[in-house]
């Protein structure tokens, strides 16, 4: 209905494109979608890469060294697939939320294994909270180091069947997020960010909320995410209807 009214509709997600393509096609989206929190923008109908923001070499190498020392199960988001090694097999049911396209390698964080990975847009490392915190502390020991300033690190608990005291570390480029993706997509469609209406429900949506002219957050979102949005929806993820409610309240329907 929005497209029939001439309103551009797209997706901005933390998933990889390989985990987003089917959803985009089901929604009838033909233009660009932003994946991996803005690190990969792909044109759906042509499958052409419009933007790829990868980890810079020196920053990525320092991250690899810390991950190999601590021994977390590491997953590399590279070339629209997720590379994993035997230490990460137990977590595959959780990681598949980002993409079903998996590639098994001997060791993600070894020099040899790392060298085979191309276009690394993000790293996810999983383990207990103490191990995750140790990597963050080590990487953040001196924030003045140039390579450290080019990385952003986010930690969060993972929940799922059989998962206890399981935390994840997500590392991406410091200059790329859903906010930069919204600005890029708005420019592509020839509109100002003030006219963008964004809908989200999680912490990675906050940069998008800060850029969009109107931001709507689902009712079940954490309080800090709700506070970042300009409007809180009555809609809940379990009941659905968030996009329609946001479109109506924004005057698009």
N, C-alpha and C positions, 0 to 999 in steps of 0.2 A: 504493500500500500504506500509506503514512504517513497519507494522508487517510482511508482506511478505518478506521484506528485512532484517528481523531479528532485527529490532529496537524496544525495549520495549516501549510501550505507556501506559501512566497512567493519572490519574486525581489528582490534588491537589486543593481542594476547601474549601470554608468557609461553605458550606452546610453540613448537617448531612448525614450519610450514607443512611438513609431512603429517603433522597431527592436526592441522587446521584446514587443509585443502578440502576434505570431504564436507566439513561443516559449511565452508564458504560456498561450495557448489550447491549444497542443499538449500541455502538461503538465496541462491541466485545472484551472488556477488560475482561480478566479472572483472572489476578493477583491482587495485592494489589492496593487500591486507598486510598489517604489521605483525610480525611474529618475534618470539624471543624478546619480548618487552622492547620492541623497536629496533632490535639488532639486525633483523632480516625483513625486508619489505619485498613482496613478490606480487607480480601482476597475475591474477588467477587465470584469466582466459588464455594468456600467452605463456604462462609459467616463466616469465622472464624476471630475473633478479634485478630489482630497481635500486636496492641498497643492501650492502652487507657490512656491518660494523664488527670487526674481529678484534680479539685481544692483541695488543701490540707485543712484539717478540720478547723484549726484555722483561716486561711485566709478566707475561705468560710463563717465561722460564723461571722467574723467582717463585711464582705460584706453584709450578710443577715441583720445585725442590722442596717446598714446605709440605706439600701433600704427600710426597714420597717419604719424607721423614716421619710424619705423623701416622701414616698408614690408613687414612680414611678410604672408604670405597668411593672412587672417583668416576665421574661420567663427563665426557666431553661432548658438547653440542657442536658438531662440526659437519659442514657440507650437508646440512639438512638431515642428519642422522645422529643418533646418540651412540657413542663408542663406550664400551664397558669392558671390564676384564673379570676374571673369576671372582674377585673379592666383591663385586657388585651384583652377582647373580641373585642373591636373596632379596635385593631391593628392586628388581626389575618390575614387579607388579605396581610399585609406587611410581617409578620413573616413567612408566608407559603413559602416565597422564599427560606428559609433554609430547610424546610421539611413540608410535608403534614401530617405527623404523629403527632397528637396533643393529649395531655392528660389534661383534666380539673381537677383541684384540688380546694379545698376551699380557700386556701391562699398559694401562693408560698413562701412568705417571713416570715410566722409565724413559730415559733419553731416546731410546730406539722407538718405543711406542709413540711417544709424543711427536717425534719427527714425522711419523706417517700421517698425522692428522692435519687436515687442511681447513682453512677458514673456520677457526674456533671462535664461536660467538659467545659461548658461555661455558662455565664449568660448574657442575653440582657435585659436592662431596658430602657423603653421608656417614654418620657414626654416632657415638654417644656425645653428649653435650660438652664434656670436658675436652674431648679430642677436637671438636669443632672450634671451641673457644681457644684452644692452643694455636690453631692455625691463624685465627683472626688476630690473636695477640702478637704472634710472631710477625705476621705481615704488616701489622699496624704499629710496630715498635717505633718506627721513625716515619711519621707521616710526611716529613719534608723530602723524603727520597722521591725523585721524579717518577719512577715507575709506580710507586704506591699511589700517587695522586691520579693515575690513569686507570685505576680499578675501583669499582664499587662492590662492597661485600655485604650481603644480607644473610642473616641466620634466622631459621624458623623451625619449629617442631614439625615432624612428620607424623601423621596419624593414619592408621590402617590396621587391618587384621593381623594379629601377631606381632605388632610393632610396639616396643616399649623403650622409653628413653632414647628415642631416635631423633636426631637433629640433622638439618641440612644446611650447607653453606652454598649460597649462589653467588657466583662472581661474574661480573660483566664489565664492559667499558664504563668509565665514569661519566662519559659525555653522552651516553645513550640510555633512554628510558622511554616509557610510554608518552611522556610529555613531548620529547623530541619527535616521536612518531606522529603524534597528533598534529604538530606544526608541519611536518613533512606532508602528511596526507591532506591537510587543509590547503597548503600551497598547490599540491597536485590538482585538486579539484577547483582551484581558483577562488577560494573563499577565505575570509579572515578567521582566525581562531576564535574571535568573539562570537562567531555564528556556529561554532561546533557544539553539539550536545553529546556528552559522554555519559555512559552508564557503566558502573563497575561495582565490585564488592570486596576487593582485597587490597592489601598494602601496596602492591605494585601498581595499583590504579591511582594512587595519590598524585604522582607527577602529572598524570593525564588530567586529573581534576584541577590542578593548578593552572593548566594552560587553556582548557576548554572554557568557552563563554558560559555554558551552563553544565553543571555536573550533577548527576543523580546517582545515589548510592542505594543498593538493595538493603532492605530492612534488617537482614541478619548479619550485616557486615560489622566488624569490630568497631568499637566506639571511636578509636582514633581515625579510622577510615571514614566514618560518618561525619566526623568533625571537619574533614578536609573537603567534603562535597558541599555544593551550594544548596542541594535539596536531598531529603531522605524520602525514599519511596515507601509506599505501603506494601508493595510487592515483595515476596520472599522467594528465594531460589527454589524451594520445594513446590511452591504454588505457581511460579512463573508469572508472566505478564509484565515484567519490568520494562521492557522496551516500549510496549504500547503505552504504559502509564507515563513514562518519561516523555514520549513523543507527544502525547496529549497535553501534558502539563507545560511542555515547551512551545505549544502552539503549532506543532508540525502536522497534527491530525485534527 
